[in-house]
């Protein structure tokens, strides 16, 4: 029997549509969630039912499971009253490693661990929209700055995704926590997969956000642009212009402040040199490792992510490599979790709730 085609259509109320039949669920925030088999589609609140794709998958869920997942996600979002105070940002802590130190923050609490790793050329604050919702759902959330970025040390001998994955494992061990669900954005999606590859007992699952895990087709124009862009005193402005383009549909309310903070950080000594090195690294080793991956994974991709010629094709390719679930967020760019968190969170929480039982799993 084919898996049911599931839509959660937003507006004043949320309705679940199963095989074309609408079933009201609960009042909730505007959002659309469409799922069939391994692939789900989300559309912004201004859209109606949007696109739906049928793709068979090993995690096809029936009506009852879909109803429960939709109810849980909508209830969580409704549980935060309008005007509620956002939890304060945890203080910065540091983990000393051989060559330097890694900056991180920790919400604490008894819940299971989520470790969030930002992409290159960004700060751990990129998870500021997800953190309070994950904490509200009962998770302990730790975010870290990658090597060369944020408040972590600038100079390192190795800036690869694999090296960052080792940093993640060292941090999990330092916290005496886990197994962890690792969220990795952009190149750090590879770091999440490397951590799971190297220490599968310490990584419960991986959530891959705008994942860049293989080298793109060589382009002399792109290479020339990077070479010139990083060559002169305009290099920070060059990167910030590119970074700004990664939010094609809408920018967060605090986008200007985040942009200014990132630009200040990149002007610190050694930051742009670290970023330039990261940009030039091949991801062939990560791609070669993918078929051996066994960690439960969710691939999240914005349909307007400018880092890919065809984001949907890339998401489907990676999901097939990992035998993973995938989520396409209609209209979002490289930061779907920050650009449209209200669309990503329901599917993220559904994925987390479906993981095999772990220590102190939220109920």
VMD Tcl script that draws the C-alpha trace (Angstrom):
set ca {
  {0.00 0.00 0.00}
  {1.36 3.41 -0.93}
  {2.20 5.75 1.98}
  {-0.41 8.43 2.64}
  {0.13 11.88 1.18}
  {0.12 14.20 4.19}
  {-0.38 17.98 4.15}
  {-0.44 20.31 7.11}
  {-1.93 23.55 5.77}
  {-1.56 26.69 7.87}
  {-3.53 29.82 8.50}
  {-6.06 30.44 11.26}
  {-6.17 26.67 11.78}
  {-4.03 23.72 10.85}
  {-5.54 20.92 8.81}
  {-4.12 17.56 7.98}
  {-4.80 16.39 4.44}
  {-4.41 12.63 3.94}
  {-4.80 11.27 0.42}
  {-6.82 14.35 -0.52}
  {-9.15 14.35 2.49}
  {-8.88 17.35 4.81}
  {-8.97 16.69 8.53}
  {-8.75 19.66 10.95}
  {-6.12 19.26 13.66}
  {-5.50 22.30 15.85}
  {-5.31 26.07 15.70}
  {-1.75 27.14 15.10}
  {0.74 29.42 13.38}
  {0.68 29.76 9.62}
  {2.69 27.04 7.97}
  {2.33 24.26 5.46}
  {3.81 20.80 5.79}
  {3.49 18.23 3.03}
  {4.96 14.77 3.43}
  {5.05 11.57 1.49}
  {7.45 8.79 2.27}
  {10.99 10.03 2.73}
  {10.49 13.54 1.35}
  {8.52 16.38 2.91}
  {7.72 19.80 1.46}
  {7.02 23.00 3.37}
  {5.53 26.18 2.00}
  {5.46 29.64 3.62}
  {2.32 30.81 5.46}
  {1.27 33.00 2.54}
  {0.97 29.97 0.27}
  {-1.93 27.57 0.14}
  {-1.34 23.89 -0.31}
  {1.87 24.23 -2.39}
  {3.75 21.38 -4.00}
  {3.63 17.71 -3.01}
  {5.84 14.90 -4.19}
  {5.37 11.17 -3.87}
  {8.53 9.26 -3.07}
  {8.58 5.84 -1.44}
  {10.49 5.57 1.81}
  {11.38 3.31 4.65}
  {9.67 5.61 7.15}
  {6.19 5.88 5.66}
  {3.83 6.74 8.50}
  {0.10 6.23 8.75}
  {-2.57 8.75 9.57}
  {-2.36 8.24 13.34}
  {1.40 8.82 13.46}
  {1.16 11.89 11.24}
  {-1.65 13.30 13.35}
  {0.38 12.81 16.52}
  {3.47 14.47 15.02}
  {1.49 17.44 13.73}
  {-0.31 17.86 17.04}
  {2.93 17.75 19.03}
  {4.65 20.29 16.80}
  {1.72 22.69 16.72}
  {1.19 22.37 20.48}
  {4.81 23.25 21.14}
  {4.63 26.41 19.05}
  {1.37 27.40 20.72}
  {2.84 26.79 24.16}
  {5.03 29.90 23.80}
  {2.66 32.84 24.35}
  {2.91 35.95 22.24}
  {5.31 38.40 23.80}
  {7.01 35.75 25.92}
  {10.58 36.51 26.91}
  {13.23 34.70 24.88}
  {15.54 32.69 27.15}
  {18.86 34.49 27.68}
  {21.81 33.42 25.57}
  {24.05 31.15 27.65}
  {27.50 32.45 28.56}
  {30.48 31.53 26.40}
  {32.60 28.62 27.60}
  {35.79 27.20 26.16}
  {37.20 23.76 25.51}
  {41.01 23.69 25.29}
  {42.39 21.38 22.61}
  {45.93 20.77 21.35}
  {46.26 23.77 19.04}
  {43.70 26.17 20.44}
  {40.30 26.36 22.04}
  {36.73 25.89 20.88}
  {34.06 28.33 22.08}
  {30.62 26.99 22.94}
  {27.53 27.70 25.00}
  {25.27 25.29 26.85}
  {21.66 25.69 27.92}
  {22.14 22.90 30.47}
  {19.27 20.85 31.80}
  {18.59 17.13 32.10}
  {17.36 16.59 28.53}
  {19.20 14.71 25.79}
  {21.88 16.62 23.95}
  {21.65 18.55 20.69}
  {24.99 19.91 19.45}
  {24.63 22.56 16.74}
  {27.57 23.41 14.46}
  {27.44 26.47 12.14}
  {28.77 26.60 8.62}
  {31.97 28.25 7.51}
  {32.00 32.03 7.53}
  {29.33 32.23 10.24}
  {28.85 32.20 14.01}
  {27.14 29.81 16.39}
  {24.42 32.44 16.81}
  {22.92 31.17 13.53}
  {20.99 28.72 15.75}
  {19.36 31.48 17.82}
  {15.92 30.77 16.32}
  {16.05 27.01 16.95}
  {17.55 27.07 20.44}
  {14.50 28.25 22.44}
  {12.13 25.91 20.60}
  {14.37 22.90 21.15}
  {14.77 23.79 24.82}
  {11.00 24.17 25.09}
  {10.71 20.63 23.70}
  {12.97 19.26 26.43}
  {16.38 19.18 24.74}
  {19.71 20.42 26.10}
  {21.20 22.60 23.37}
  {24.91 23.29 22.91}
  {26.19 25.45 20.06}
  {29.86 25.76 19.14}
  {31.97 28.06 16.99}
  {34.01 26.16 14.44}
  {37.76 26.46 14.15}
  {38.85 29.89 12.97}
  {35.46 31.49 13.63}
  {33.52 33.32 16.31}
  {35.20 33.10 19.70}
  {37.16 29.96 18.85}
  {40.87 30.30 18.14}
  {41.73 31.60 14.67}
  {44.91 29.67 13.70}
  {44.75 25.87 13.24}
  {46.72 23.48 11.07}
  {43.56 21.71 9.88}
  {40.22 23.37 9.06}
  {38.57 20.37 7.42}
  {35.06 19.09 8.10}
  {36.65 15.97 9.57}
  {38.70 18.05 12.02}
  {35.58 19.94 13.11}
  {33.86 16.59 13.59}
  {36.65 15.56 15.94}
  {36.15 18.82 17.85}
  {32.46 17.96 18.21}
  {33.32 14.56 19.66}
  {35.81 16.12 22.06}
  {33.13 18.55 23.23}
  {30.57 15.77 23.76}
  {33.14 13.85 25.82}
  {34.05 17.00 27.77}
  {30.38 17.55 28.63}
  {30.08 13.91 29.71}
  {26.83 13.86 27.76}
  {25.33 12.11 24.81}
  {24.75 10.37 22.59}
  {24.10 13.65 20.82}
  {21.99 14.70 17.90}
  {24.34 16.86 15.81}
  {22.97 19.68 13.66}
  {25.40 20.73 10.94}
  {24.90 23.60 8.50}
  {26.65 23.82 5.13}
  {30.14 22.24 5.29}
  {29.50 21.31 8.96}
  {26.94 18.77 7.75}
  {30.03 16.80 6.80}
  {31.38 17.34 10.32}
  {28.22 15.80 11.79}
  {28.59 12.77 9.52}
  {32.30 12.40 10.30}
  {31.60 12.48 14.03}
  {29.00 9.74 13.60}
  {31.42 7.75 11.42}
  {34.29 7.99 13.92}
  {32.27 7.43 17.10}
  {28.82 6.00 16.30}
  {28.04 5.36 19.97}
  {28.33 9.09 20.70}
  {26.11 10.38 17.86}
  {22.43 9.54 17.96}
  {21.43 11.27 14.71}
  {22.48 13.99 12.28}
  {20.39 16.87 10.95}
  {21.98 18.28 7.80}
  {20.95 21.86 7.01}
  {21.84 23.15 3.54}
  {24.48 20.40 3.44}
  {27.59 20.81 1.29}
  {29.27 17.41 1.39}
  {30.79 17.11 -2.07}
  {32.69 19.28 -4.50}
  {30.62 21.10 -7.08}
  {31.38 21.17 -10.80}
  {34.58 23.17 -11.40}
  {33.93 26.65 -12.71}
  {36.74 28.95 -13.71}
  {34.46 31.93 -13.13}
  {33.67 30.89 -9.55}
  {37.34 30.19 -8.83}
  {38.33 33.57 -10.25}
  {35.66 35.32 -8.18}
  {36.90 33.66 -4.96}
  {40.51 34.45 -5.79}
  {39.79 38.13 -6.43}
  {37.22 38.39 -3.63}
  {39.64 37.22 -0.95}
  {42.65 39.05 -2.38}
  {42.24 42.63 -1.16}
  {40.95 44.88 1.60}
  {37.42 44.34 0.28}
  {37.44 40.65 1.32}
  {35.11 41.07 4.33}
  {32.64 43.04 2.22}
  {32.94 40.38 -0.49}
  {32.01 37.62 1.95}
  {29.22 39.60 3.59}
  {27.65 40.32 0.20}
  {27.64 36.62 -0.56}
  {26.35 35.75 2.95}
  {23.52 38.25 2.59}
  {22.41 36.54 -0.63}
  {21.77 33.30 1.26}
  {18.44 34.66 2.60}
  {16.49 35.05 -0.68}
  {12.90 35.28 0.60}
  {13.03 37.02 3.96}
  {15.61 38.00 6.51}
  {15.32 37.52 10.29}
  {14.16 40.49 12.33}
  {17.64 40.83 13.83}
  {19.44 40.35 10.51}
  {21.17 43.74 10.57}
  {22.60 43.10 14.03}
  {23.73 39.60 13.09}
  {25.35 40.89 9.92}
  {27.25 43.57 11.81}
  {28.44 41.06 14.43}
  {29.67 38.65 11.77}
  {31.51 41.41 9.89}
  {33.21 42.53 13.12}
  {34.33 38.99 13.82}
  {35.71 38.45 10.33}
  {37.83 41.60 10.69}
  {39.69 40.05 13.62}
  {43.23 38.84 12.82}
  {43.36 35.45 11.19}
  {39.62 35.03 10.60}
  {39.53 35.65 6.86}
  {42.67 33.55 6.34}
  {40.94 30.65 8.09}
  {37.81 31.15 5.99}
  {39.79 31.32 2.76}
  {41.48 28.03 3.63}
  {38.11 26.39 4.38}
  {36.60 27.59 1.11}
  {39.44 25.99 -0.83}
  {39.31 22.57 0.83}
  {38.06 19.58 -1.16}
  {35.15 17.57 0.24}
  {36.05 14.43 -1.71}
  {36.85 12.56 1.51}
  {33.42 13.35 2.93}
  {31.65 12.27 -0.25}
  {33.59 9.00 -0.29}
  {32.48 8.28 3.29}
  {28.74 8.76 2.67}
  {27.81 5.22 1.52}
  {29.27 3.81 4.77}
  {27.20 6.15 6.97}
  {24.68 4.42 9.24}
  {23.53 7.32 11.42}
  {19.82 8.28 11.25}
  {19.71 11.53 9.29}
  {17.40 14.29 8.13}
  {18.38 16.40 5.11}
  {16.90 19.93 5.17}
  {17.23 22.04 2.03}
  {15.78 25.36 0.92}
  {14.48 25.29 -2.64}
  {16.22 28.63 -3.36}
  {19.60 27.78 -1.84}
  {22.06 29.57 -4.16}
  {24.88 27.20 -3.29}
  {23.41 24.51 -5.55}
  {22.43 24.51 -9.23}
  {19.35 22.48 -8.24}
  {18.80 22.22 -4.45}
  {16.04 19.62 -4.84}
  {18.26 17.32 -6.87}
  {21.07 17.72 -4.33}
  {18.76 16.94 -1.41}
  {17.42 13.84 -3.10}
  {20.91 12.66 -4.01}
  {22.18 13.03 -0.44}
  {19.08 11.44 1.08}
  {19.58 8.46 -1.23}
  {23.25 8.18 -0.27}
  {22.39 8.17 3.44}
  {19.04 6.38 3.22}
  {17.76 9.45 5.04}
  {14.59 11.51 5.28}
  {14.56 14.85 3.47}
  {12.71 18.12 3.82}
  {12.46 20.80 1.14}
  {11.51 24.25 2.41}
  {9.81 26.17 -0.37}
  {11.44 29.57 -1.02}
  {14.14 29.28 1.65}
  {17.84 29.74 0.98}
  {20.91 28.31 2.67}
  {19.63 29.06 6.18}
  {16.13 27.62 6.13}
  {16.31 27.06 9.91}
  {16.90 30.78 10.41}
  {14.95 32.20 7.48}
  {11.82 30.10 8.11}
  {12.21 28.37 11.50}
  {8.46 28.03 11.93}
  {8.46 25.71 8.92}
  {11.54 23.70 9.83}
  {10.82 23.11 13.53}
  {7.72 20.89 13.16}
  {9.53 18.44 10.87}
  {12.68 18.61 12.99}
  {10.77 17.78 16.17}
  {8.92 14.97 14.40}
  {12.26 13.51 13.28}
  {13.72 13.79 16.79}
  {10.63 12.21 18.35}
  {10.94 9.24 16.00}
  {14.53 8.41 16.95}
  {15.24 5.23 18.91}
  {14.91 5.82 22.65}
  {17.96 7.45 24.20}
  {18.91 8.63 27.66}
  {16.32 10.98 29.16}
  {14.42 11.35 25.88}
  {11.78 14.11 26.06}
  {8.19 12.90 26.22}
}
mol new
graphics top color blue
foreach p $ca { graphics top sphere $p radius 0.5 }
foreach p [lrange $ca 0 end-1] q [lrange $ca 1 end] { graphics top cylinder $p $q radius 0.2 }
display resetview
